[in-house]
């Protein structure tokens, strides 16, 4: 009697294991690549925001540094940086593809 019960229980365990394995395989093939893409997008956005913040902090520090070394008001620093960024923009604009 216990042999029949063990066989039925063993069959149930095997069927459950096969079903769980099938579900895991389907989930890995469908959501696995999607999760990798979403992680890459999220980490990329975090890096982008951090890079923009770092760039702004460097620009602020550069303005303060120039303001400390150049005589006069801060508008001179703004004039120099405006001319510099304008020249960079002109160079990049001339290299664009039509």
Secondary structure, 3 states (H helix, E strand, C coil): CHHHHHHHHHHHHHHHHHHHHHHHHHHHHHHHHHHHHHHHHHHHHHHHHHHHHHHHHHHHHHHHHHHHHCCCCCHHHHHHHHHHHHHHHHHHHHCCCC
